[in-house]
């Protein structure tokens, strides 16, 4: 599903609507990771989200699987692959939010590469919103039994 957005990723109304639309509420366990994680964490706290925390990327320590994970930087394919492999992760049914650069269709690269990587790691893309230079991806972690059946 593709949508256009023009007011920026940190605009209150669109972001609050997006979170609500994928069932991430004020009491959901939300984790933020990445170099811009502090800004995202503060924004969520200022908007009444109660269970927000920062986690360091990688397998450096135990992480409780969250209801939502926000990767607070623009990911290319290698960076996304590392994060998907080493964590942190969301629980089954949890939601992953991240940005990537717009695909270069002149070189034949499309969203299928990123979406294929997500699928390989057990995620189903629910939304892909295009901005002027980046895409915002929203993907839900599929239940294991659903993956086995597919």
Rosetta blueprint (number, residue, H / E / L):
1 X L
2 X E
3 X E
4 X E
5 X L
6 X L
7 X L
8 X L
9 X L
10 X L
11 X L
12 X H
13 X H
14 X H
15 X H
16 X H
17 X H
18 X H
19 X H
20 X H
21 X H
22 X L
23 X L
24 X L
25 X L
26 X L
27 X L
28 X L
29 X E
30 X E
31 X E
32 X E
33 X E
34 X L
35 X L
36 X L
37 X H
38 X H
39 X H
40 X H
41 X H
42 X H
43 X H
44 X H
45 X H
46 X H
47 X L
48 X L
49 X L
50 X L
51 X E
52 X E
53 X E
54 X E
55 X L
56 X L
57 X L
58 X L
59 X L
60 X L
61 X L
62 X L
63 X L
64 X L
65 X L
66 X E
67 X E
68 X E
69 X E
70 X E
71 X E
72 X E
73 X E
74 X E
75 X E
76 X L
77 X H
78 X H
79 X H
80 X H
81 X H
82 X H
83 X H
84 X H
85 X H
86 X H
87 X L
88 X L
89 X L
90 X E
91 X E
92 X E
93 X E
94 X E
95 X E
96 X E
97 X E
98 X E
99 X E
100 X E
101 X E
102 X L
103 X L
104 X L
105 X H
106 X H
107 X H
108 X L
109 X L
110 X L
111 X H
112 X H
113 X H
114 X H
115 X H
116 X H
117 X H
118 X H
119 X H
120 X H
121 X L
122 X L
123 X E
124 X E
125 X E
126 X E
127 X E
128 X E
129 X E
130 X E
131 X L
132 X L
133 X L
134 X E
135 X E
136 X E
137 X E
138 X E
139 X E
140 X E
141 X E
142 X L
143 X L
144 X H
145 X H
146 X H
147 X H
148 X H
149 X H
150 X L
